[in-house]
Each structure stands twice: as structure tokens, then as C-alpha cells.
């Protein structure tokens, strides 16, 4: 029984290595990557009507 489990595991490991060896995606073509085109929006200044508050809000702790 122990001998059969050992043989079975050895066969499964061998099949795993064979699948690993022959299932790799080999690509011989080199893809050329160009720089991405960046769309920039014109920056518009933000208008604030009230000054930022410096007082901290209560946290309850």
C-alpha cells in the first residue's frame, strides 16, 4: 500500500513537471510599447467662498 502511494505520487510529480515544461507560452515577437498619450485639461483656479476652518470637530472620545 505504501509502495503504491509512493509510485502514484512520483507519477503525478512527473506529469506536473511535463505539463510545466510544455505548457509555457513562448512568444518570440517583441511588442513595441510607445509612451501613452496623456490628455491634460486646462487647470481652472478654484474659487472658495469661505475660508478653511481651523477648528477641529469633536470626536466623542
N, C-alpha and C positions, 0 to 999 in steps of 0.2 A: 504494500500500500504506500509506504513512504517512498519507495523507488518509483512508483507510478506518478506520484505528485511531483517528484523532482524532475522526471522526464517531461511531464506536461509543462512545468514552469520553464524549463530550458527551451522547449519548442516555442512557447509564447514569447519569450525574450528574443529568440532568433527571428521570429516573424515580425516583431516590433522593430528590430534593427533593419530588417529588409524593407519594411514599409517606410521607415525614416530615410533610408538611403535613396529609394526610388521615387518617393513622392514629393521631393523638394521641387519648388517652382524655380527653374533656372531661366533667367531672362538675359539673353545676350545683347538685347538692344538697350542702348543707353538713352534715357529720356532727357532731353534738354529742358531745363527749367529756367524760365525767364523771370525777371523780377515782377511781382504783382503790380498791377496798375492801381494806384491809390487815388480815390476821389476825395478831394478836400473841399469842404464847404467853407464859404467865406465866414469868418468869425464876426458875429454881431455883438456889440457890447450889451451886457445885460443891465437893465435899469431896475434898481431897487427903490421901493418907495419908503421903506422903514429901515433904520439901522439895525444891524445884527444885535441880538440880545446877549448880554454877558452874564445874566443871572442864570444860575443853574436850576433845573427843575427838581422838585422833591422826588426822592426815590422810594420812600416808605420804609427805609431800613434804619 
